[in-house]
Every structure is written in structure tokens, then in C-alpha cells.
Amino acid sequence: MTQTSSRLFDEFAKLMTDAAGMAQGVRREVDTVVRSQAERFLSEMDVVKREDFEVVREMAVRAREENERLSARLAALEARIATLEGGRSEPAEIMTASADPSI
């Protein structure tokens, strides 16, 4: 009886090992299907990838820094022109540029 009981437990352990292996395989397959469906959904939604977002963000930061640098340079040049004119009124182009904040 001990021999039969031991064989039964061995077969049961083998069955459970196979079942666990099959469950892992099913899990991997489900993960693959879910991942592909999610990627398809995101591609249809035109969602930006994180890497692309970071690149554009860095470009915006550099553009903002360049804009600030050029604004400071423009202010210095306008001050220099005002000093060179010695109190004369500013030309219309300079007045328009400094009055219009969108430029």
C-alpha cells in the first residue's frame, strides 16, 4: 500500500507541476494579448510616446531660454540706441516693437 500511495503522490505532484507550467504559459499569452491590444488602442488614440514628449519638452526649454536671452539682448540694444540718440524720440519701429508684447 505504501508503494501505491507514494506513486499516487508522485503522479499528483507531476500533475500539479504540469498545471503550474501551463498556468504560467497561459499568463504569458494573456500578457502578450493585453499588451498588443493596449498598444493598438494607444496607437489609434494618437498618444505621444514618453521619449517623444521628453524630446519636445527639452526643445521648448531651450527655445524659452533662447527667447529670454534674445529679449535681454534686445532690451540692451534699445537702451543703447536711446543713449546714442541723446534724448531724441525713438523711431516708430522701435516704439512699436517695445510696445507690442507678442514680438
C-alpha positions as CSV (number, residue, x, y, z in Angstrom):
1,M,0.0,0.0,0.0
2,T,2.9,2.4,0.7
3,Q,4.2,1.8,-2.8
4,T,0.9,2.7,-4.4
5,S,0.4,5.7,-2.1
6,S,3.8,7.0,-3.0
7,R,3.2,6.5,-6.7
8,L,-0.1,8.3,-6.3
9,F,1.6,11.3,-4.7
10,D,4.3,11.3,-7.3
11,E,1.7,11.4,-10.1
12,F,-0.2,14.1,-8.3
13,A,2.9,16.2,-7.8
14,K,3.8,15.7,-11.5
15,L,0.3,16.8,-12.5
16,M,0.5,19.9,-10.3
17,T,3.9,20.8,-11.8
18,D,2.5,20.5,-15.3
19,A,-0.6,22.5,-14.3
20,A,1.6,25.3,-12.9
21,G,3.7,25.3,-16.1
22,M,0.6,25.5,-18.2
23,A,-0.8,28.3,-16.0
24,Q,2.5,30.3,-16.5
25,G,2.2,29.8,-20.2
26,V,-1.4,31.0,-20.2
27,R,-0.4,34.0,-18.2
28,R,2.4,34.9,-20.6
29,E,0.0,34.6,-23.5
30,V,-2.7,36.7,-21.8
31,D,0.0,39.3,-21.0
32,T,1.0,39.4,-24.7
33,V,-2.5,39.7,-25.9
34,V,-3.3,42.5,-23.4
35,R,-0.1,44.4,-24.3
36,S,-0.8,44.2,-28.0
37,Q,-4.4,45.4,-27.5
38,A,-3.2,48.2,-25.3
39,E,-0.6,49.2,-27.9
40,R,-3.2,49.1,-30.7
41,F,-5.6,51.2,-28.6
42,L,-2.9,53.8,-27.8
43,S,-1.7,54.0,-31.4
44,E,-5.3,54.6,-32.5
45,M,-5.7,57.3,-29.9
46,D,-2.6,59.2,-31.3
47,V,-1.0,59.2,-27.8
48,V,2.6,60.6,-27.8
49,K,5.3,58.3,-26.6
50,R,7.2,59.4,-23.5
51,E,10.5,59.6,-25.3
52,D,9.0,61.9,-28.0
53,F,7.4,64.1,-25.3
54,E,10.7,64.5,-23.4
55,V,12.5,65.5,-26.7
56,V,9.9,68.2,-27.5
57,R,9.9,69.3,-23.9
58,E,13.7,69.8,-24.0
59,M,13.3,71.7,-27.3
60,A,10.7,74.0,-25.6
61,V,13.0,74.7,-22.6
62,R,15.9,75.6,-25.0
63,A,13.6,77.8,-27.1
64,R,12.4,79.6,-23.9
65,E,16.0,80.2,-22.7
66,E,16.9,81.5,-26.2
67,N,13.9,83.8,-26.2
68,E,14.9,85.2,-22.8
69,R,18.4,85.7,-23.9
70,L,17.3,87.5,-27.1
71,S,14.8,89.6,-25.1
72,A,17.6,90.7,-22.8
73,R,19.8,91.5,-25.8
74,L,17.0,93.5,-27.4
75,A,16.5,95.5,-24.3
76,A,20.2,96.3,-24.1
77,L,20.3,97.3,-27.7
78,E,17.2,99.5,-27.3
79,A,18.8,101.2,-24.2
80,R,22.0,101.7,-26.2
81,I,20.0,103.3,-29.1
82,A,18.2,105.6,-26.6
83,T,21.6,106.6,-25.1
84,L,23.1,107.3,-28.5
85,E,20.1,109.4,-29.6
86,G,20.7,111.6,-26.6
87,G,17.1,112.2,-25.7
88,R,15.6,112.3,-29.2
89,S,12.3,110.4,-29.5
90,E,12.6,106.8,-30.6
91,P,12.0,105.8,-34.2
92,A,8.5,104.3,-34.8
93,E,9.8,100.8,-35.4
94,I,11.5,100.6,-32.0
95,M,8.5,102.0,-30.2
96,T,6.2,99.5,-32.0
97,A,8.5,96.6,-31.2
98,S,8.8,97.5,-27.5
99,A,5.0,98.3,-27.1
100,D,3.9,95.1,-28.8
101,P,4.5,92.2,-26.3
102,S,4.0,89.5,-28.9
103,I,7.2,90.4,-30.7
